Amino acid sequence: MNGLSKLPAGWRWSTVQDVGRLDLGRQRHPDWHTGPEMRPYLRVANVFEDRIDTSDVKEMDFSGVFERYKLKPGDVLLNEGQSPEFLGRPAIYRGVPENVAFTNTLIRFRAGPEVTPEWALIVFRRHMHARRFVRESRITTNIAHLSAARLKTVEFPVPPLGEQGRIVAIVEDYLSRLGAANRLVAISKKKAVALRRSALDSVINRAGRSTILLRHLIDRIEAGKSFGGSSGPASADQWGIIKVSAMTWGEFRPGENKTVADESVDPRYEIRPGDLLVSRANTSDYVGASVLVGDVRRRLLLSDKSLRLVPRSHVDPAWLWFALSSPRSRSQISAMATGTKESMRNISQANLLAVEVPDISIEEQRADASSLFTHFDNLARLNDALDSVNPKYAALRRSLLDAAYSGRLTGRASDEEMVEELSGV
């Protein structure tokens, strides 16, 4: 095949259609929501990279057609529609759940005699990470679609069967070790979150401290208002109104805003550096979440779902932010939040002012804040280090699949150096 790289001796280039069979699943239809032959089926939501999630498997009627769409162990399923970076995301069906079909949001590849399903999975994973499938797709809004007709002509390297098994074993070993390292990073990030909560609790809520209602520490609360706004974020010279997500993650995120027309703006609601903001409405986990505004662009407004707390002169704003973020305060706020939907709970000003926080001098407040800033600076450096691992993990995985796909994995110790060199980490 013209334009393709040279393969090792004994390998050859082929196409997907020449090494296996492709089928689309059954289209969903309201007429099949009930019927005499209800069967479970898999869809895009079930198929992840090298993993099928069976926690939410739906059913529909397959009367007279089940055998046509029934999966067999070893079938490789590819996402037909996805965001471009995940288009063609593949996994092998390994027999669980039993007697299951698939819908037309997936493409089924059934390997022919020249390839094993495990080798096909490596090739398809490589194509996904190399965005090879995107070249064969059509994109509607943010979703890319891969037709079976276009997939048929995609190139497919074919090593001898024995070589396929050897390479699959090497790849699985490397991916297992990479996966274990990635899981350790995820565990470490969860521990960092727990350390933050622990630090807040141990510093703010020390034993022996009396408490006081928040209303005695606040001069006033300034509620935001609705200014309408488009869905797109404001440019530097436009007015913007913050979204709930600007106050959700423990730090103020000014980029989470919507553009507002100049004629609707009231400058009294403009956000200023040093403001202590509270989310009046949010999910049950984040209602009442507070953020302390640092340097902030001009022309950014409070929304009707945000409150600005103005502390009294004997209250340190940074300490009050930490106090409201502590587990004890968060529990109180969650308990007092109202609303029937978990996706949108509300905290009234009266309930917010009834939250109990420690009653200490401003000198003690400043000492607490200084201690916590030191803790959180250290945790931020730890998180930055952990975040830097994810791109390296992705680069190593991509390079490993590239090496397998092109016949460069030998099974020797030098493979690791070669994969690292290819990834650039």
Secondary structure, DSSP 4 states (H G I P E B T S, - for coil): -TTPPPPPTT-EEEEHHHHEEEEE-BPP-GGGSS-SSEEEEE-GGGEETTEE--SS-EEEE-TTTHHHH---TT-EEEESEE-GGGTT-EEE--S-SSS-EEBTTEEEEEE-TTS-HHHHHHHHHHHHHTTTGGGGEEEETTEEEE-HHHHHTSEEEE--HHHHHHHHHHHHHHHHHHHHHHHHHHHHHHHHHHHHHHHHHHHHT-TT--EEEGGGTEEEEEE-------SSPP-TTSEEEE-GGGGSSSS--TTSEEEE-GGG--GGGB--TT-EEEESEE-TTTTT-EEE--S--SSEE--TTEEEEEE-TTS-HHHHHHHHHSHHHHHHHHHH-EEEETTEEE--HHHHHT-EEE---HHHHHHHHHHHHHHHHHHHHHHHHHHTHHHHHHHHHHHHHHHHHTT---SSTHHHHHHHHHHT-
